[in-house]
Every structure is written in C-alpha cells, then in structure tokens.
Amino acid sequence: MAQVDIQINGKAYRIACEDGQEPRLRELAQMVDAHVKDLVGQVGQVGDTRLLVMASLLVADELMDLRDAAHEVDEGEEEFSPSEIDDLALAVEGLAERIERIAVRLEAS
C-alpha cells in the first residue's frame, strides 16, 4: 500500500492509498484544499474538523448536482451514455468516501 503526503489548509497529512493511485489522491487533495481555502476566505479559520465537514458538504452538494443533471439527461436529451453517467457518479461517490475517511483520520489525530 502506498503512502501519499498531502496538504490541506497548510497542514501536512500522510494518507495511505492503493498502489498507482497516488496521482489521483494528490489531485483529490488539491480539490479539497481549494474548497477549504474558499471556506477560509468566507468564514475564517474555524478549525480543521469544521472546515473539512463544510468542504465535505460542498463536495456532497456537487455530487447531488451531478446526479440531478444525470437524471435530467436520462429524461431528456442524451448527452451522456448511461455508462458514462454511472462512471461519473461512482467517481464522485468515491471522492466523497475518501474525504469522509480523511476527516475521520483528522479527528482521531
């Protein structure tokens, strides 16, 4: 199992991932960090746990928007194939699960 060093809100974290998934984990961490930076700009430094919960909610909101858009496509025009929609939904769900695991690890440390 690989180890990846990431930074969220200026703090370093070492996260385990499957071999070969290191670049993806770094990209996901950059996305989460961007959400956290936006939140810090809006609400200030309100604590790592609260910021990660808020960032997770933003990611979950994006997931819901993607699901809604996928349902609209299913009911209307065919811009994406069903397998592409499934792939997008699985990718976003995987991201949300990883964020939740990171938040749990942060709370434990």
PEVENHU-V292938 format. One record per pair of residues at least 12 apart in sequence whose ideal C-beta (glycine too) atoms are under 8 Angstrom apart, sorted by the first residue. I is the first residue (numbers start at 1). J is the second residue. If there is no record, write none. Layout:
I_J ; I_J
//
This chain:
1_16 ; 1_17 ; 1_18 ; 1_19 ; 2_16 ; 2_17 ; 2_18 ; 2_19 ; 2_20 ; 2_21 ; 2_22 ; 3_15 ; 3_16 ; 3_17 ; 4_16 ; 4_17 ; 4_22 ; 4_25 ; 4_26 ; 4_29 ; 6_25 ; 6_26 ; 6_29 ; 6_33 ; 7_29 ; 7_33 ; 8_29 ; 8_32 ; 8_33 ; 8_36 ; 8_48 ; 8_52 ; 8_102 ; 9_33 ; 9_36 ; 9_37 ; 9_40 ; 9_45 ; 9_48 ; 9_51 ; 11_48 ; 13_102 ; 13_105 ; 13_106 ; 15_29 ; 15_102 ; 15_105 ; 25_98 ; 28_95 ; 28_98 ; 28_99 ; 31_59 ; 31_95 ; 32_52 ; 32_55 ; 32_59 ; 32_99 ; 32_102 ; 35_54 ; 35_55 ; 35_58 ; 35_59 ; 36_51 ; 36_52 ; 36_55 ; 39_51 ; 39_54 ; 39_55 ; 39_58 ; 48_106 ; 49_103 ; 49_106 ; 49_107 ; 52_99 ; 52_102 ; 52_103 ; 52_106 ; 53_103 ; 55_99 ; 56_96 ; 56_99 ; 56_100 ; 56_103 ; 59_92 ; 59_95 ; 59_96 ; 59_99 ; 60_96 ; 62_92 ; 63_89 ; 63_92 ; 63_93 ; 63_95 ; 63_96 ; 66_88 ; 66_89 ; 66_92 ; 67_89 ; 70_85 ; 70_88 ; 70_89 ; 73_85
//
